[in-house]
Amino acid sequence: MAALLVTYDLNSPGQKHAKVLEKIKSFGGWARLSESSYAITTSLTPSQVYSQFENLIDANDTIWIITLKKPYSGFGSKNIIDWLDNSLTY
């Protein structure tokens, strides 16, 4: 399974934050990296994942689906570091 970064900004009040988060969590393996950045594990390609969000975003929003690989560098909670260590490959 691949690890992907899902990062987004919904730029107008009343956007579908709950639905976007629900979709992110539907992939099973996920970790919250920051307020609107999540890592997920999936067998889908970035394009296939993106297509599942298309109906949840508007023209003024942004969303990126990016493949994550080791090595990585950052600072966060031990739970997130453990998740990344176990989910990312080289």
Beta strands, then each sheet from edge to edge (+ up, - down):
strand 1: 2-9
strand 2: 30-34
strand 3: 37-42
strand 4: 62-68
sheet 1: 2+ 3- 1+ 4-
end
